[in-house]
Protein backbone atom coordinates (compact mmCIF):
# COMPACT_ATOMS: atom_id res chain seq x y z
CA UNK A 1 0.00 0.00 0.00
CA UNK A 2 1.07 3.57 -0.67
CA UNK A 3 2.07 5.24 2.60
CA UNK A 4 2.46 8.77 3.97
CA UNK A 5 5.80 10.61 3.60
CA UNK A 6 6.59 9.94 7.25
CA UNK A 7 5.79 6.24 6.85
CA UNK A 8 7.90 6.01 3.67
CA UNK A 9 10.77 7.69 5.48
CA UNK A 10 10.46 5.16 8.28
CA UNK A 11 10.46 2.35 5.74
CA UNK A 12 13.55 3.65 3.96
CA UNK A 13 15.28 4.08 7.28
CA UNK A 14 14.44 0.50 8.08
CA UNK A 15 15.89 -0.70 4.78
CA UNK A 16 19.06 1.30 5.36
CA UNK A 17 19.45 -0.15 8.80
CA UNK A 18 18.81 -3.64 7.46
CA UNK A 19 17.24 -6.54 9.36
CA UNK A 20 17.53 -6.58 13.11
CA UNK A 21 20.76 -8.28 14.11
CA UNK A 22 21.21 -10.90 16.77
CA UNK A 23 22.78 -8.28 19.05
CA UNK A 24 19.70 -6.07 18.85
CA UNK A 25 16.67 -8.32 19.41
CA UNK A 26 13.39 -7.46 17.74
CA UNK A 27 11.01 -5.44 19.92
CA UNK A 28 8.13 -7.50 21.26
CA UNK A 29 4.96 -7.53 19.20
CA UNK A 30 2.72 -4.78 20.59
CA UNK A 31 -0.63 -3.72 19.34
CA UNK A 32 -1.04 -0.05 18.46
CA UNK A 33 -3.53 1.64 20.71
CA UNK A 34 -5.64 4.15 18.80
CA UNK A 35 -4.95 3.78 15.08
CA UNK A 36 -4.68 6.94 12.99
CA UNK A 37 -4.64 5.55 9.44
CA UNK A 38 -5.06 2.48 7.28
CA UNK A 39 -1.36 1.72 7.64
CA UNK A 40 -1.58 1.54 11.40
CA UNK A 41 -4.52 -0.84 10.95
CA UNK A 42 -2.38 -2.97 8.65
CA UNK A 43 0.15 -3.37 11.43
CA UNK A 44 -2.38 -5.65 13.07
CA UNK A 45 -1.54 -8.25 10.43
CA UNK A 46 1.39 -10.12 11.88
CA UNK A 47 3.20 -10.64 8.57
CA UNK A 48 3.17 -6.91 7.84
CA UNK A 49 4.43 -6.16 11.34
CA UNK A 50 7.23 -8.72 10.97
CA UNK A 51 8.19 -7.28 7.58
CA UNK A 52 8.39 -3.81 9.10
CA UNK A 53 10.58 -5.06 11.96
CA UNK A 54 12.89 -6.73 9.44
CA UNK A 55 13.52 -3.41 7.71
CA UNK A 56 11.02 -3.77 4.86
CA UNK A 57 8.87 -0.86 5.94
CA UNK A 58 5.18 -1.41 5.33
CA UNK A 59 5.73 -3.26 2.05
CA UNK A 60 4.89 -6.94 1.68
CA UNK A 61 6.25 -8.94 -1.24
CA UNK A 62 4.34 -11.61 -3.19
CA UNK A 63 6.53 -14.16 -1.39
CA UNK A 64 5.18 -12.89 1.93
CA UNK A 65 1.61 -13.21 0.67
CA UNK A 66 2.23 -16.79 -0.48
CA UNK A 67 3.68 -17.59 2.94
CA UNK A 68 0.55 -16.17 4.55
CA UNK A 69 -1.67 -18.39 2.39
CA UNK A 70 0.43 -21.49 3.08
CA UNK A 71 0.01 -20.91 6.79
CA UNK A 72 -3.72 -21.22 6.35
CA UNK A 73 -4.75 -17.77 7.48
CA UNK A 74 -2.45 -17.64 10.51
CA UNK A 75 -1.81 -13.96 9.80
CA UNK A 76 -5.35 -12.76 10.21
CA UNK A 77 -6.06 -9.90 12.52
CA UNK A 78 -6.39 -11.16 16.09
CA UNK A 79 -7.63 -9.67 19.31
CA UNK A 80 -5.71 -6.81 20.84
CA UNK A 81 -5.05 -7.05 24.58
CA UNK A 82 -7.61 -4.31 25.13
CA UNK A 83 -10.21 -6.21 23.11
CA UNK A 84 -9.40 -9.43 24.99
CA UNK A 85 -9.72 -7.70 28.36
CA UNK A 86 -13.01 -6.14 27.28
CA UNK A 87 -14.35 -9.52 26.18
CA UNK A 88 -13.27 -11.12 29.46
CA UNK A 89 -14.99 -8.34 31.41
CA UNK A 90 -18.14 -8.87 29.35
CA UNK A 91 -17.99 -12.62 30.06
CA UNK A 92 -17.65 -11.97 33.78
CA UNK A 93 -20.54 -9.53 33.66
CA UNK A 94 -22.70 -12.05 31.84
CA UNK A 95 -21.80 -14.74 34.37
CA UNK A 96 -22.63 -12.54 37.35
CA UNK A 97 -25.91 -11.39 35.82
CA UNK A 98 -26.98 -14.90 34.83
CA UNK A 99 -27.12 -13.96 31.13
CA UNK A 100 -25.77 -16.51 28.67
CA UNK A 101 -23.20 -15.46 26.05
CA UNK A 102 -24.52 -15.10 22.52
CA UNK A 103 -22.87 -18.42 21.61
CA UNK A 104 -22.23 -20.96 24.33
CA UNK A 105 -21.61 -24.61 25.01
CA UNK A 106 -21.28 -26.85 28.06
CA UNK A 107 -18.21 -28.97 28.83
CA UNK A 108 -17.94 -30.85 32.12
CA UNK A 109 -20.87 -28.90 33.59
CA UNK A 110 -19.18 -25.57 32.79
CA UNK A 111 -20.48 -22.98 30.33
CA UNK A 112 -17.95 -21.78 27.74
CA UNK A 113 -18.24 -18.61 25.66
CA UNK A 114 -17.77 -19.81 22.07
CA UNK A 115 -16.91 -16.33 20.84
CA UNK A 116 -13.94 -16.42 23.20
CA UNK A 117 -13.05 -19.92 21.95
CA UNK A 118 -13.17 -18.72 18.34
CA UNK A 119 -10.69 -15.90 19.11
CA UNK A 120 -8.07 -18.06 20.82
CA UNK A 121 -4.54 -17.36 19.60
CA UNK A 122 -3.43 -15.79 16.35
CA UNK A 123 -5.10 -18.47 14.24
CA UNK A 124 -8.35 -18.74 16.14
CA UNK A 125 -9.73 -22.13 17.12
CA UNK A 126 -7.63 -24.78 15.31
CA UNK A 127 -10.69 -26.90 14.58
CA UNK A 128 -12.39 -24.12 12.65
CA UNK A 129 -15.83 -22.58 12.81
CA UNK A 130 -17.85 -25.63 11.76
CA UNK A 131 -17.10 -27.69 14.87
CA UNK A 132 -17.92 -24.68 17.08
CA UNK A 133 -21.30 -24.37 15.38
CA UNK A 134 -21.86 -28.05 16.17
CA UNK A 135 -21.28 -27.37 19.88
CA UNK A 136 -23.30 -24.17 20.03
CA UNK A 137 -26.20 -24.24 22.50
CA UNK A 138 -25.74 -27.80 23.79
CA UNK A 139 -23.65 -30.07 25.99
CA UNK A 140 -20.49 -30.87 24.02
CA UNK A 141 -18.59 -32.75 26.73
CA UNK A 142 -18.11 -35.96 24.74
CA UNK A 143 -17.30 -34.10 21.52
CA UNK A 144 -14.78 -31.90 23.33
CA UNK A 145 -12.85 -34.71 24.97
CA UNK A 146 -12.90 -37.04 21.97
CA UNK A 147 -11.47 -34.49 19.51
CA UNK A 148 -8.87 -33.21 22.00
CA UNK A 149 -7.59 -36.67 22.90
CA UNK A 150 -4.13 -35.99 21.44
CA UNK A 151 -3.87 -32.32 22.41
CA UNK A 152 -1.58 -31.11 25.17
CA UNK A 153 -3.77 -31.37 28.27
CA UNK A 154 -2.20 -28.38 30.00
CA UNK A 155 -2.67 -26.10 26.98
CA UNK A 156 -6.28 -27.20 26.46
CA UNK A 157 -7.08 -26.64 30.12
CA UNK A 158 -5.43 -23.21 30.08
CA UNK A 159 -7.49 -22.09 27.08
CA UNK A 160 -10.64 -23.58 28.52
CA UNK A 161 -10.27 -21.61 31.75
CA UNK A 162 -10.07 -18.41 29.74
CA UNK A 163 -13.40 -19.20 28.08
CA UNK A 164 -15.42 -20.43 31.09
CA UNK A 165 -18.14 -18.04 32.25
CA UNK A 166 -19.60 -20.15 35.05
CA UNK A 167 -21.18 -23.42 36.07
CA UNK A 168 -24.15 -24.66 34.10
CA UNK A 169 -26.26 -24.51 37.27
CA UNK A 170 -25.82 -20.72 37.21
CA UNK A 171 -27.57 -20.48 33.83
CA UNK A 172 -31.13 -21.85 33.95
CA UNK A 173 -31.56 -21.67 30.18
CA UNK A 174 -28.40 -23.70 29.53
CA UNK A 175 -29.39 -26.19 32.21
CA UNK A 176 -32.83 -26.61 30.65
CA UNK A 177 -31.37 -27.00 27.14
CA UNK A 178 -28.97 -29.72 28.30
CA UNK A 179 -31.70 -31.54 30.19
CA UNK A 180 -33.97 -31.50 27.12
CA UNK A 181 -31.25 -32.73 24.76
CA UNK A 182 -31.61 -36.38 25.65
CA UNK A 183 -32.30 -38.90 28.39
CA UNK A 184 -31.03 -37.66 31.75
CA UNK A 185 -27.39 -38.38 32.33
CA UNK A 186 -26.59 -39.43 28.75
CA UNK A 187 -24.29 -36.44 28.10
CA UNK A 188 -22.44 -37.28 31.32
CA UNK A 189 -22.55 -41.03 30.78
CA UNK A 190 -18.77 -41.25 30.48
CA UNK A 191 -15.90 -40.40 32.81
CA UNK A 192 -13.37 -37.80 31.73
CA UNK A 193 -10.45 -35.92 33.22
CA UNK A 194 -9.17 -37.23 36.53
CA UNK A 195 -11.92 -39.86 36.55
CA UNK A 196 -10.72 -41.54 33.35
CA UNK A 197 -9.85 -45.20 33.62
CA UNK A 198 -6.18 -46.33 33.72
CA UNK A 199 -6.79 -47.97 30.33
CA UNK A 200 -7.90 -44.68 28.76
CA UNK A 201 -4.94 -42.78 30.17
CA UNK A 202 -2.47 -45.44 29.04
CA UNK A 203 -3.96 -45.65 25.54
CA UNK A 204 -3.95 -41.89 25.03
CA UNK A 205 -0.43 -41.61 26.40
CA UNK A 206 0.94 -44.26 24.03
CA UNK A 207 -0.71 -42.75 20.96
CA UNK A 208 0.55 -39.30 21.94
CA UNK A 209 4.06 -40.71 22.29
CA UNK A 210 3.78 -42.33 18.86
CA UNK A 211 2.92 -39.05 17.14
CA UNK A 212 5.47 -37.11 19.21
CA UNK A 213 8.15 -39.43 17.87
CA UNK A 214 6.93 -38.99 14.29
CA UNK A 215 6.77 -35.23 14.73
CA UNK A 216 10.35 -35.14 16.03
CA UNK A 217 11.59 -37.19 13.08
CA UNK A 218 9.76 -35.01 10.54
CA UNK A 219 10.45 -31.66 12.18
CA UNK A 220 6.76 -30.77 12.50
CA UNK A 221 4.26 -30.44 15.31
CA UNK A 222 2.51 -33.51 16.71
CA UNK A 223 -0.77 -32.20 15.29
CA UNK A 224 0.69 -31.97 11.78
CA UNK A 225 2.23 -35.43 12.13
CA UNK A 226 -1.27 -36.91 12.61
CA UNK A 227 -2.60 -35.49 9.34
CA UNK A 228 -2.38 -36.75 5.74
CA UNK A 229 1.16 -37.26 4.37
CA UNK A 230 2.21 -36.24 0.85
CA UNK A 231 1.51 -39.67 -0.68
CA UNK A 232 -2.08 -39.54 0.61
CA UNK A 233 -2.62 -36.22 -1.19
CA UNK A 234 -1.30 -37.81 -4.38
CA UNK A 235 -3.81 -40.64 -3.96
CA UNK A 236 -6.62 -38.12 -3.45
CA UNK A 237 -5.60 -36.23 -6.61
CA UNK A 238 -5.56 -39.46 -8.65
CA UNK A 239 -8.99 -40.56 -7.37
CA UNK A 240 -10.65 -37.21 -8.10
CA UNK A 241 -9.06 -37.17 -11.57
CA UNK A 242 -10.66 -40.56 -12.21
CA UNK A 243 -13.95 -39.31 -10.85
CA UNK A 244 -14.02 -36.18 -13.06
CA UNK A 245 -13.23 -38.31 -16.11
CA UNK A 246 -16.11 -40.61 -15.13
CA UNK A 247 -18.48 -37.64 -14.80
CA UNK A 248 -17.54 -36.49 -18.30
CA UNK A 249 -18.15 -39.99 -19.69
CA UNK A 250 -21.45 -40.25 -17.80
CA UNK A 251 -22.71 -36.98 -19.27
CA UNK A 252 -21.76 -38.23 -22.73
CA UNK A 253 -23.90 -41.32 -22.26
CA UNK A 254 -21.08 -43.89 -22.07
CA UNK A 255 -22.36 -47.15 -20.58
CA UNK A 256 -19.19 -47.99 -18.66
CA UNK A 257 -19.68 -44.75 -16.69
CA UNK A 258 -22.67 -46.31 -14.91
CA UNK A 259 -20.11 -48.42 -13.00
CA UNK A 260 -17.08 -46.16 -13.16
CA UNK A 261 -18.89 -43.12 -11.75
CA UNK A 262 -20.08 -44.67 -8.45
CA UNK A 263 -16.85 -46.63 -7.97
CA UNK A 264 -14.64 -43.57 -8.44
CA UNK A 265 -17.04 -41.44 -6.42
CA UNK A 266 -17.01 -43.87 -3.50
CA UNK A 267 -13.21 -44.10 -3.35
CA UNK A 268 -12.66 -40.36 -3.78
CA UNK A 269 -15.29 -39.54 -1.18
CA UNK A 270 -14.13 -42.10 1.38
CA UNK A 271 -10.49 -41.01 1.14
CA UNK A 272 -11.23 -37.27 1.26
CA UNK A 273 -14.52 -36.23 2.76
CA UNK A 274 -14.64 -38.48 5.80
CA UNK A 275 -11.30 -37.39 7.28
CA UNK A 276 -11.90 -33.76 6.31
CA UNK A 277 -15.23 -33.70 8.17
CA UNK A 278 -13.39 -34.89 11.31
CA UNK A 279 -10.61 -32.33 10.91
CA UNK A 280 -8.17 -35.17 10.28
CA UNK A 281 -7.06 -34.50 6.71
CA UNK A 282 -5.08 -31.30 7.24
CA UNK A 283 -3.75 -29.20 10.11
CA UNK A 284 -5.42 -26.19 8.47
CA UNK A 285 -9.05 -25.79 9.45
CA UNK A 286 -10.01 -24.05 6.20
CA UNK A 287 -8.70 -27.01 4.16
CA UNK A 288 -10.80 -29.47 6.15
CA UNK A 289 -13.90 -27.27 5.93
CA UNK A 290 -13.46 -26.79 2.17
CA UNK A 291 -12.94 -30.50 1.47
CA UNK A 292 -15.92 -31.44 3.63
CA UNK A 293 -17.90 -30.35 0.56
CA UNK A 294 -16.32 -33.30 -1.28
CA UNK A 295 -19.00 -35.47 0.31
CA UNK A 296 -21.77 -34.10 -1.89
CA UNK A 297 -22.50 -37.66 -3.05
CA UNK A 298 -23.45 -38.55 0.54
CA UNK A 299 -24.73 -35.45 2.32
CA UNK A 300 -24.12 -31.75 2.76
CA UNK A 301 -21.50 -30.82 5.41
CA UNK A 302 -24.04 -29.53 7.94
CA UNK A 303 -26.13 -32.71 7.72
CA UNK A 304 -23.12 -35.02 8.00
CA UNK A 305 -21.60 -33.26 10.99
CA UNK A 306 -24.88 -33.32 12.87
CA UNK A 307 -25.71 -36.97 12.24
CA UNK A 308 -22.25 -38.53 12.08
CA UNK A 309 -20.00 -36.49 14.37
CA UNK A 310 -22.47 -35.10 16.91
CA UNK A 311 -24.62 -38.24 17.12
CA UNK A 312 -22.85 -41.35 15.92
CA UNK A 313 -19.27 -40.75 17.08
CA UNK A 314 -20.19 -39.36 20.48
CA UNK A 315 -22.74 -42.05 21.41
CA UNK A 316 -21.95 -45.04 19.22
CA UNK A 317 -24.70 -47.69 19.17
CA UNK A 318 -26.70 -45.99 21.94
CA UNK A 319 -30.04 -46.26 20.17
CA UNK A 320 -31.59 -43.19 21.79
CA UNK A 321 -28.73 -40.94 20.64
CA UNK A 322 -26.97 -42.59 17.68
CA UNK A 323 -28.97 -41.94 14.49
CA UNK A 324 -26.85 -44.42 12.52
CA UNK A 325 -28.13 -47.33 14.59
CA UNK A 326 -31.82 -46.48 14.38
CA UNK A 327 -32.52 -47.66 10.83
CA UNK A 328 -31.76 -51.25 11.86
CA UNK A 329 -34.49 -51.11 14.50
CA UNK A 330 -37.06 -52.16 11.93
CA UNK A 331 -35.48 -55.60 12.29
CA UNK A 332 -33.65 -55.70 15.63
CA UNK A 333 -36.21 -54.00 17.85
CA UNK A 334 -39.33 -54.93 15.91
CA UNK A 335 -42.36 -55.89 17.96
CA UNK A 336 -42.83 -59.70 17.76
CA UNK A 337 -46.51 -59.15 17.08
CA UNK A 338 -45.84 -56.76 14.20
CA UNK A 339 -44.69 -57.46 10.69
CA UNK A 340 -40.92 -57.45 10.30
CA UNK A 341 -39.44 -56.94 6.81
CA UNK A 342 -37.78 -60.05 5.39
CA UNK A 343 -33.99 -59.98 5.26
CA UNK A 344 -33.93 -60.24 1.48
CA UNK A 345 -35.13 -56.63 1.44
CA UNK A 346 -31.87 -55.44 3.03
CA UNK A 347 -30.07 -54.92 -0.34
CA UNK A 348 -33.04 -52.89 -1.57
CA UNK A 349 -32.91 -50.73 1.56
CA UNK A 350 -29.17 -50.26 1.09
CA UNK A 351 -29.67 -49.22 -2.55
CA UNK A 352 -31.96 -46.33 -1.60
CA UNK A 353 -30.34 -45.46 1.75
CA UNK A 354 -28.25 -42.58 0.35
CA UNK A 355 -30.41 -41.10 -2.45
CA UNK A 356 -33.71 -41.46 -0.59
CA UNK A 357 -32.68 -41.72 3.07
CA UNK A 358 -29.78 -39.29 3.46
CA UNK A 359 -30.31 -36.95 0.52
CA UNK A 360 -34.09 -36.92 0.68
CA UNK A 361 -35.70 -37.71 4.01
CA UNK A 362 -32.75 -36.68 6.21
CA UNK A 363 -32.32 -33.36 4.36
CA UNK A 364 -36.00 -32.53 4.71
CA UNK A 365 -35.99 -33.54 8.38
CA UNK A 366 -32.93 -31.40 9.10
CA UNK A 367 -34.44 -28.29 7.50
CA UNK A 368 -37.72 -28.93 9.30
CA UNK A 369 -35.91 -29.06 12.64
CA UNK A 370 -34.08 -25.82 11.83
CA UNK A 371 -37.42 -24.20 11.03
CA UNK A 372 -38.63 -24.80 14.58
CA UNK A 373 -39.88 -28.39 14.63
CA UNK A 374 -37.47 -29.62 17.31
CA UNK A 375 -35.79 -32.96 16.94
CA UNK A 376 -36.53 -35.79 19.39
CA UNK A 377 -35.23 -34.69 22.76
CA UNK A 378 -35.75 -31.00 21.97
CA UNK A 379 -32.42 -30.35 20.20
CA UNK A 380 -32.33 -27.93 17.28
CA UNK A 381 -29.45 -28.55 14.84
CA UNK A 382 -27.18 -25.70 13.67
CA UNK A 383 -28.51 -23.62 10.82
CA UNK A 384 -26.80 -24.57 7.56
CA UNK A 385 -24.55 -22.06 5.86
CA UNK A 386 -25.42 -20.62 2.45
CA UNK A 387 -22.55 -22.61 0.92
CA UNK A 388 -23.84 -25.85 2.42
CA UNK A 389 -27.35 -25.26 1.08
CA UNK A 390 -25.87 -24.33 -2.30
CA UNK A 391 -24.05 -27.70 -2.31
CA UNK A 392 -27.42 -29.44 -1.92
CA UNK A 393 -28.94 -27.49 -4.79
CA UNK A 394 -26.00 -28.01 -7.16
CA UNK A 395 -25.90 -31.75 -6.45
CA UNK A 396 -29.61 -32.16 -7.22
CA UNK A 397 -29.31 -30.12 -10.41
CA UNK A 398 -26.25 -31.97 -11.75
CA UNK A 399 -27.12 -35.54 -10.79
CA UNK A 400 -30.93 -35.51 -10.97
CA UNK A 401 -32.14 -32.72 -13.25
CA UNK A 402 -29.32 -32.64 -15.83
CA UNK A 403 -29.60 -36.34 -16.86
CA UNK A 404 -33.34 -35.92 -17.49
CA UNK A 405 -32.76 -32.74 -19.48
CA UNK A 406 -30.04 -34.42 -21.53
CA UNK A 407 -31.45 -37.91 -22.14
CA UNK A 408 -35.19 -37.51 -21.62
CA UNK A 409 -37.40 -38.59 -18.75
CA UNK A 410 -37.09 -42.38 -18.99
CA UNK A 411 -33.41 -42.70 -19.90
CA UNK A 412 -32.49 -39.72 -17.73
CA UNK A 413 -34.13 -41.28 -14.68
CA UNK A 414 -32.28 -44.54 -15.36
CA UNK A 415 -29.00 -42.70 -15.94
CA UNK A 416 -29.39 -40.96 -12.57
CA UNK A 417 -30.74 -43.91 -10.57
CA UNK A 418 -28.21 -46.63 -11.45
CA UNK A 419 -25.02 -44.83 -10.28
CA UNK A 420 -26.86 -43.51 -7.21
CA UNK A 421 -27.99 -47.02 -6.23
CA UNK A 422 -24.53 -48.55 -6.76
CA UNK A 423 -22.88 -45.78 -4.78
CA UNK A 424 -25.40 -46.28 -1.98
CA UNK A 425 -24.65 -50.01 -1.87
CA UNK A 426 -20.90 -49.31 -1.62
CA UNK A 427 -21.47 -46.73 1.09
CA UNK A 428 -23.61 -49.04 3.20
CA UNK A 429 -21.26 -51.97 2.71
CA UNK A 430 -18.39 -49.96 4.18
CA UNK A 431 -20.29 -48.24 6.99
CA UNK A 432 -22.78 -50.73 8.44
CA UNK A 433 -20.72 -53.82 9.15
CA UNK A 434 -18.43 -52.29 11.78
CA UNK A 435 -21.19 -51.49 14.30
CA UNK A 436 -24.32 -53.45 13.41
CA UNK A 437 -23.00 -56.98 13.76
CA UNK A 438 -23.10 -60.01 16.00
CA UNK A 439 -20.07 -59.08 18.12
CA UNK A 440 -20.46 -55.37 18.87
CA UNK A 441 -22.33 -54.28 21.97
CA UNK A 442 -24.82 -51.43 22.15
CA UNK A 443 -27.33 -50.50 24.80
CA UNK A 444 -27.65 -52.49 27.97
CA UNK A 445 -26.06 -53.04 31.36
CA UNK A 446 -22.64 -53.86 29.86
CA UNK A 447 -22.10 -50.30 28.68
CA UNK A 448 -18.91 -48.95 30.22
CA UNK A 449 -18.43 -45.50 31.74
CA UNK A 450 -15.06 -45.40 30.01
CA UNK A 451 -15.72 -43.85 26.59
CA UNK A 452 -12.74 -45.66 25.07
CA UNK A 453 -13.91 -49.05 26.32
CA UNK A 454 -17.38 -48.23 24.98
CA UNK A 455 -15.96 -47.52 21.51
CA UNK A 456 -14.10 -50.82 21.56
CA UNK A 457 -17.23 -52.68 22.69
CA UNK A 458 -19.42 -51.18 19.95
CA UNK A 459 -17.02 -51.30 17.00
CA UNK A 460 -15.30 -53.99 14.95
CA UNK A 461 -12.41 -53.90 12.50
CA UNK A 462 -12.79 -55.49 9.07
CA UNK A 463 -9.71 -57.38 7.82
CA UNK A 464 -7.43 -54.87 9.60
CA UNK A 465 -4.22 -56.24 8.05
CA UNK A 466 -5.51 -56.07 4.47
CA UNK A 467 -4.22 -53.16 2.39
CA UNK A 468 -6.88 -53.93 -0.22
CA UNK A 469 -9.68 -53.53 2.32
CA UNK A 470 -8.05 -50.29 3.49
CA UNK A 471 -7.98 -48.95 -0.08
CA UNK A 472 -11.52 -50.02 -1.01
CA UNK A 473 -13.03 -48.68 2.21
CA UNK A 474 -11.03 -45.49 2.51
CA UNK A 475 -9.63 -46.69 5.83
CA UNK A 476 -13.11 -47.49 7.17
CA UNK A 477 -12.04 -51.09 7.74
CA UNK A 478 -10.08 -49.77 10.77
CA UNK A 479 -13.13 -48.40 12.53
CA UNK A 480 -11.83 -49.21 16.02
CA UNK A 481 -8.82 -46.92 15.71
CA UNK A 482 -10.85 -44.27 13.89
CA UNK A 483 -13.49 -44.12 16.63
CA UNK A 484 -10.86 -43.93 19.35
CA UNK A 485 -8.97 -41.09 17.64
CA UNK A 486 -11.29 -39.51 15.03
CA UNK A 487 -9.06 -36.49 14.31
CA UNK A 488 -6.23 -38.71 12.96
CA UNK A 489 -6.00 -39.20 9.20
CA UNK A 490 -6.74 -42.79 8.23
CA UNK A 491 -3.32 -43.20 6.59
CA UNK A 492 -1.95 -43.58 10.15
CA UNK A 493 -4.53 -46.08 11.34
CA UNK A 494 -2.63 -49.26 10.32
CA UNK A 495 0.26 -48.17 12.57
CA UNK A 496 -2.10 -47.14 15.37
CA UNK A 497 -3.73 -50.57 15.21
CA UNK A 498 -0.58 -52.16 16.62
CA UNK A 499 -0.46 -49.61 19.45
CA UNK A 500 -4.14 -50.14 20.26
CA UNK A 501 -3.96 -53.94 20.16
CA UNK A 502 -0.88 -54.02 22.41
CA UNK A 503 -2.50 -51.70 24.95
CA UNK A 504 -5.78 -53.66 24.92
CA UNK A 505 -3.90 -56.95 25.43
CA UNK A 506 -2.18 -55.57 28.51
CA UNK A 507 -5.43 -54.28 30.02
CA UNK A 508 -7.58 -57.28 29.08
CA UNK A 509 -9.80 -55.33 26.67
CA UNK A 510 -11.19 -57.19 23.66
CA UNK A 511 -10.73 -55.89 20.11
CA UNK A 512 -13.47 -57.14 17.76
CA UNK A 513 -12.23 -58.28 14.35
CA UNK A 514 -14.19 -59.53 11.35
CA UNK A 515 -12.28 -61.47 8.70
CA UNK A 516 -13.54 -59.51 5.69
CA UNK A 517 -16.62 -58.37 3.79
CA UNK A 518 -18.14 -61.86 3.66
CA UNK A 519 -17.67 -62.42 7.40
CA UNK A 520 -19.00 -58.93 8.08
CA UNK A 521 -22.14 -59.54 6.04
CA UNK A 522 -22.84 -62.83 7.80
CA UNK A 523 -22.42 -61.15 11.19
CA UNK A 524 -24.62 -58.24 10.12
CA UNK A 525 -27.46 -60.52 9.06
CA UNK A 526 -27.18 -62.48 12.31
CA UNK A 527 -27.55 -59.18 14.14
CA UNK A 528 -30.67 -58.29 12.14
CA UNK A 529 -32.13 -61.72 12.84
CA UNK A 530 -31.61 -61.18 16.56
CA UNK A 531 -29.20 -64.10 16.96
CA UNK A 532 -26.45 -62.06 18.64
CA UNK A 533 -25.82 -60.94 22.16
CA UNK A 534 -25.99 -57.35 21.01
CA UNK A 535 -29.42 -57.84 19.51
CA UNK A 536 -30.79 -59.71 22.50
Secondary structure, DSSP 8 states (H G I E B T S, - for coil): ----HHHHHHHHHHHHH-S--TTS--------SS--SHHHHHTTSHHHHHHIIIIITT---HHHHHHHHHTTSTTS----HHHHHHHHHHHHHHHHHT---SSEEEETTEEEEHHHHHT-TTT--TT-HHHHHHHTTSB-HHHHHHHTTTS-HHHHHHHHHHHEEEEGGG-HHHHHHHHHTSSTTSTT-S--GGGS-HHHHHHHHHHHHHHHHHHHHHTS-HHHHTS--HHHHHHHHHHHHHHHHHHHHHHTT-TTHHHHHHHHHHHHHHHHHHHHHTT-S-SSHHHHHHHGGGGTTT--HHHHIIIIIIIIITSTT-TTT-GGGGGGHHHHT--TTS----GGGHHHHHHHIIIIIIIIIIHHHHHHHHTT---TTS-------HHHHHHHHHHHIIIIIHHHHHH-HHHHHHHHHHHHHHHHHHHHHHHSTTTSSSS---SSTT--SSHHHHHHHS-EEESTT-HHHHHHHTTTT-HHHHHHSTTS-GGGHHHHHHHHHHHHHHHT---EEE-SHHHHHHHHHHHHHT-STTT-
